[in-house]
């Protein structure tokens, strides 16, 4: 038996306005009562968001039963306008055990990157889950502001509806009838859509080879000898898969639920674990213990087009401050009311009286660095709201600025001359932590007066 579902990013339906409409809003999607028949928005080459990692786990046992990802360095941002007419990249097939139908809640972790030249003021996701053209459950999540060129982590908690035994049996007996449509909105305009399906993997011995071909994830569910690909774009045999992996797959892994693979299976898998970037994963015998609830939130940006030295000094100035104080400080720096002290990279930096409060004389007002740090703080504040943390108690516990590889540019001079110009971007990562509440010190309790101590005290008083 198998439980199956299909999930698509961006679909059209009879209840949705016609495709001639310039943009689709969230209210249009919320009117859907059955799965959409086709993709609503075109698969643009210039999408402002790209997905990096996706993980699904059971909240009670913390057992991860689906995970896929790709390196951030492999992202490509197309500057030319156009469309990708193949919808394979917008369709995902999930493999879930049928026990998921009895779970109380599941958690998802989504890592996505934002285009370097685009700021997202409002990023929203709507999910609609159906079974046999009937809406089971819908979810609506808002992420908030995303700074350009940042890599963000979005964690969501799903409270699953309770299903009776009859409904569970129908889902198990009807593969690919459970469908989920995911819609992603930027400023209340539909930008991305995805679809996915799930297959039960709890019965029998199975092997799965997963990786990336041309920056698109693939999932193979092979037999012992001859792999059977799910996506038609990768048709390989037991021998040519190794050559294909060496030539096309940039990252991936091989998984199995068999504790001790047989000799026949080992011969079939010979060479797979020798491909660069591959690793052998065995099926976990015991579930991973549930970690303690997190009181931290993170925000980071990679290859940000902002000066490294100025940003490093500004980051050190807000380290250890309360979130509200750090935001007010950076806002004052933008208005030239307060200065950033320069302690390490102080060569050629002028003096200002505003730096004396920090015990130094040199300081500047790096406005661009302050704007990028304010964006990261606002992003981390949105993460804290999703986790339910107390915003007023957040403190900048960790902040780190690393120098990124210089990027080649050109600068235009007088008389038609062009000179090379090297930019100095950087990576920024910060962590906010809820400050521990101070516990008042207990009042001192007088020591109990023993009989011997009372006699000594009386003798000492008589001598006085």
N, C-alpha and C positions, 0 to 999 in steps of 0.2 A: 504494500500500500504506500501511497505517497501523498503528502500534502504539498500543494503547489499554489503559487500566486504570481501574478505579473504586475510589475510596477513600471510606469512610464513617466518621463519628464516632458510634459507639454502635449496635451491631447485636445481634440475637438469633438463636439457632440451636438446632437440636435437641440439640446437645451442651452448651448452656448451660442453667442452671436455669430454671424457669418464671418468667414475668413477675410472678408473685405474690410472688416473693422481694423483700424490701425493698431490698437493695443487692447489687450485683455486685462481687466482689473480683477482684484480678489473677489469682489461681489459676483462677478460672472462665474467664477469657478465654484463658489459656495452654493450656487443654485443647482449644481449637478446632482442628480439622484441615481445615476447609473454610470458605468465606466464609459469614458469617451472613446470615440471610434477612430480617431486619428490625431496626429500631433497638431496642437494649436499654433505654436510659434515655430518658425523655421529655425533650423540648426545653424546659427550664425558662426562664422569663423572668428568674430570679434566679441565673443561673450566676455563680460566683465569679471566672471567668476569661473574658476576651475577647481574641481574636486581632487584632493590629494589622497586622503585616507578615509575609510569608513569601517566602523566596527559595531557589532551588535552583541550584547551580552545579557544574561539573566541577572536581574538585580538581586535576587535572593541568594543564589550560589556564586554569583560573579563569574560564571562559566561563559567564556567567549565562544560562540558557535558560528560566527561569520566575521571575517576580517579581510580587507583588501586595501592595497595602497601602492603608491608609486613615489619616487623621489621628487622633491621640490625642484631640483636642478633640471629635471627633464621637461618642465613646463615651457611651452612656446606660446607667445602672445602674437597673434597675427594682426598686422596693422592694415592689411588690405581688406576691403569690404567684399563680402561674398557669403555663400551658403554651402554647407555640407549636405548633399542630398541623400546621404546614407544615414539611416536612423539606427544602425546597429549600436553605435556608441551611446545612444540614449536608452538602451534596454539592458537591464540587469537581471540575471537569473540567480536567485538565492537558493541555497540548500540548507533547509532547516529540519531538525528532528520533529516528529509529530508531537512530542511532549510540549512544544511551545504553545500549543492550544490550551494547555492547562496552567500556564504561567500566570502569575498575578500581574507582573510588570516586567518590562524589558527596557534597557537603556541603550541608546545609540550615541556614538561619538563620531562626528563629521569634521574633518580638517579640510579647509578650502583656502585657496589663495585668491587675492584680489589683484586685478590688473594694475600695473604700476602707475598709470596716468589717470585712474578713475577712482573717485571716492563714492562709496555707497552710503547715502544718508539713511536709508531704511531697507533692510534685507529681511524678507519674510518667506516662510515656507508653509504650505498647506498640503496635507496628505489626506487622501480619500481611500479607504479600504472597502472593497466590495467582495461579495461571494455570489456568483450566479446572478449578476446584474442587480444585486441588492446591496445598499449601503450598510456596512456593519459599524464602522467607526470613522470619525474624521478628527484630525489634529491640526492645530493652528499655532505656529511658533513665530515669534519675532526676535531677530538677532540684534537689530539696532544699527549703529554707525560702524562702518568699516573703513579704515584709512587706506590710501593707495599703496599697493605693493606689500601689503601685510599678509601673513599666514595666520589663520584663526582656527580655533577649536570650538565646535558647537556641540554641546552635550544636551540630549533630550531624554526625558523619562516618559514612557508610555504605560498608562494604566490600561491593561487589556480587559475587554469585556468578558463577562462570564458566559460560557457557552454550555448548553446542555449536551448530553451524550449523543443525541440524535444529530445535532448540528456538527459535532466533532466527527462523527462517522461519515457524514456527507462530505465534509471537507477532505477527509482522508481518502475516500473512494472516488473523489472527482479531482484528478490532477489538473493543474493549470486553470482552475475555475476561480481561484482566489486572486484578486487583482488589486494592486495599489498604485494610484497615480499621485505623483509628487509634482508640485508646482512651486517655482521659486520666483518671487517678485522683488524688483528693485524700484523703489518709489511708487509702489502699487501698480507696476507694469510687468506683465509676464515676460521673463527673460529666459528661463530654463525650465525644462520638463524632463522627467525620467520615468521609466517603467521598469519593473522587475518581477521575477517569478521565483518561487521556491520549490525545491524538490526534497522529499524526505531522504535522509541518508543514514537512518538508524538500522536498516535491515541489510544483511549481507556484508561481504567484504568489498570495499571500494577503494579506488585510488584516484586522486585528483591532482592534476598539474595546473597551477595557476601562474600567470605572469602578465607581461605586457608586450603587445605587438604594435608598433607604431604609436606608442603612448595611449593605446586603448586596452583596457583590461580584457583578458580572455579567461575562460574557465573550461577545463577539459575534464570529463568524467570517463577515464579509460577503463577497459577491462584489464585482466591480468597481462595479456600480451599486446593486443591491438587497441590503442586509445581511440575513443569515440568522441570527437569534438562536438560541443554544443553549438558553437558559432561556425557557420559555413565558411567564414573567411580564413579559417585555419584548418585545412584538411591534411593531416599528417598521419603517418603510420608509425609503428613501433620503432623503426630504424631511422626514418627521416626526421622524427621529432627532435632527435639530438642535434642534427644539423640545423634544423629550423631554430632550435633554442639558441645555438651558438651564434647564428646569424641575426636573429630578430629579437629574441627575448632579452630585455634589459634587466629584469628583476622578477623573481618569482619563487615558488617553493612547491614541494611535493608532499602531499598529505595522505595518510591512510588511517583506517580504524583497526587495522590488524596489528596486534602487539608484536608478533614474530612473523615477518613475511616468509613465505615458503621459498625454496630454492628456485622454483619456476618463476616466482615473482621477482626474485633478486636478479635472475638472468634478464628478465624483461626490463628491469629498471637499471641495468648496468650502464653506467655513463651519465645518468641523469644528475647524480650528486657531484659530478666533476665539472659541471658547467659553472662558470663564474657567477656568483650571486645567488646560487641555489643552496638550500639547506633541507635536511631531512627532519621532519617533524612527526613524532609518534602521537597516537591518540592519548590524551591524559587519562590516567587511571583514577585519580581523585580530583574533585573540583578544587579550584583555587580558593583559598579562604577569602572572605569578604573583607576588603580593606576598611580602615577607619574613615568616617565621613571627612571629606576634604574641606578645609577652611581657607584654601588658597585659590587664586585665579591667576592665569597667565595671559600675557599678550606679547606678541613679537612681530617684528617686521624684518624682511630680508631685502638686501640690495636697495635700501632706501637712498634716494638721491638727495642726501643732506651731508654737510661737512662732518667728517669723523671727529676732529679735535673739538670743535665747538659743541657737538652733541655729547661727547664724553664728559666735558666739564659741566654741561647743564644737567646730565643724568646724575652725576655725583652730588650736585647741589640739592636735588630733591630726594635722594636716598635717605630713608628713615623717617620721612615726613608723613603725616596723615594725608589721605587722598585729597580732602578738601583744601588743606593748606598747600599741597603741592600744586593743585590746579590754580589756586589764587596767586601763588608765587610766579608761575609761568605766565599767567595773564598780566601780572605787573611787569614782568620782563618785556613783554610785547609792547607795553605802553611806556617803556623806559623809566618806570618808577622804581624798579629794583634791578640790580645787576647780578650777573652770574660770576662768581669768583673763579679766576683761572689760576690753578695751582701747578699743574703738570706742564701743560702746553702754554707757557706764559711768555714765550719769546716774541718780542715786538708788540705785546699787548699793552695798551695805554692804562694809565691810572685813573681811578675814579673814587670819589668819596663814598659812593654806595657800597664799595667792597670792604670798607673798614669794619663793618659789623661782622664780617667773617674772619677778621684777623689778617687780611691781606690788603694789598693796595691795587692790584691789577684786576680788571673786570671788563666784561663786555655785555652786549644785549643781543645774543644770537636769536633773532626772531624766527627764522626758518626752523632751527632746532627745537625751539619752544613749541612751534605749531605741530611738529611731528610727535613730540612727547605728549602733548595734550591729546592728540588723536589716539595714541596707545593707551593713555589713562582712561579716556572715554570708552575705548573698546573693552578694557579690563573691567570697568564699572558695569558695562552691559553683561559681561560674563558673570559678575557677582550677583546681579539681579536675577539671572536665570537660575543660579545655584541657591538663591534665597539667603545670601549673606547680608549682614548689616553694613550698609554703605558707609555710615558715619564712623565705623570702627576699623576701616581698612587702612593699612599702613604699607608704604612702599618698602618691603623687606629686602628685595633683591632687584637690582637693575644693572644690566651689563651692555656695553657697547663695544662691538668688535669691528675692525676695519675690513671692509669687503675689497675684493680685487678692483683695482682702478679700471675705469671704463674710458675708452678712447672717444674723444669728442674733437670738434674743431671750433676755432674762434675766428671770426671775420675781422680783419684789420683794415686800416685805411689804404687807399689806392688799389683796392681789389685783392689784397693779400689775404691768405688763409694760413693760420698757424695751428699746429697741434695743441690740444688742451686736454689735460688729464683730470677727470673728476675723481673724487674720493668718497664713494658711498660707504655705507656701514650697515651692520646688522644690530638691531636693538631687541632686547628681551627684558621684560620686567615681570615681577611677581608681587601681587598684593596679598597680604595676610591679615586676617582678623586679629586685632590686638587682644591679648589676654587681659581679662578683667582683673583688676587688682583686688585682692582679698584683704580686708582690714586685719591688722595684727591683733591677735587676741590680747585681752587685758592680762597683766601680770597677776598671777595668783600667789598670795603669800604662802610660804612654806608652812607645813603643819608643825606646831610647837610640841616637841616630844617632852617627856617627863625629865629626862636628863638635861635637855636644853633649857627647860624652865628653871631647874635648880641652878645651872650655871649663870643664867641671867639674873636670878635673885642674888646670888653671891656677888656678882659684879656690881649690882646696884647698891648693896650694903657697904661695899668698900668705897664707893664714890661718896 
